[in-house]
């Protein structure tokens, strides 16, 4: 997977609120999911635990290129592919 690969994400220019978000086999993350409450959120965790990967996956799902991608693999080492899913209200 490269930062220019097409991902099946639903995006428009109108404002969207994320109902649920799931990542599988993306960078160092095996499986992560959340259902944000309200219109804002905070990602908190120790150093090296995947906060940046969560933000990168969210950016991809919203139709942007991953903002911090530096040429490393986006698919978790040893896995065939990655999944990034967003459901919107």
N, C-alpha and C positions, 0 to 999 in steps of 0.2 A: 504494500500500500504506500502510495506517495501522497504528498499534500495536494496534488491535483486530481486524484481519483474522484470519480463521481460517487456521491453517497446519496441514498434515497431518503432525503430529509425534506419535510414540508416546511417551506419558508415563504413569507410574503413581507411586504413592507409595513403591514399593520402590526400593531402591538400584540404580542402573544404572551400568555402566562403558562409556564410549564406545569403540567399536572403530575407527570412522573418522568423519571430519567433513569436509564440503565446503561451500564458499560460492561462488556465482557471481553476479556483477552486484549484489552487496549493498553499498550505500553506495559507498565508493571502491575496493572490491575487485573486480577483474576475475575472478580464479579463484584459490582457495586451498583446499588440502586437507591433512589430516594424519591420521596414525594414532597417537594417543597411546600411549605405553608405560606400563603400570602404572596406578595409581589417582590419580595427581596429575600436574599439568603446569604449565609456565611459558610465558608468552607474552612474548617479548623482541623489541625492535626499536627503531629510531630514532624520534624524534618525528615524528608525522604519517604513519606508515607503515601504520596500520590495526589496531593492537592493540585499541583500543576497539571497533572494528567487529567483530572476531572474537569478543570477549566478548559483544557485543550479539546477534550471530547465534546463538551458543551458548545464550544465555538464551532466545531465541525457540524454538529447537529443543527445549529442555527444558520448554516450555509456559508460560514466563513472558513478560510484556511486556518489550520491550527496556528495560533499566533507565536508560539514559542518553538515550534518544530525546528530542530537543528541538524536534520539529516539522519537521525537515528530511526530505528524501526518503530512503527506505530502499532504493529501487531506483537502481542506478548510472545517472548521467546519460546519456541517449541510448539506454538499453536498455528493452525492453518489460516485463521482469519480473526477479525475483531468485529464486534457489534456495538454500535452506539445508537440508542433509541431515545426519542423524546415523544411524549404525548402532550398535546396542548389542550387547554380548555376551549 
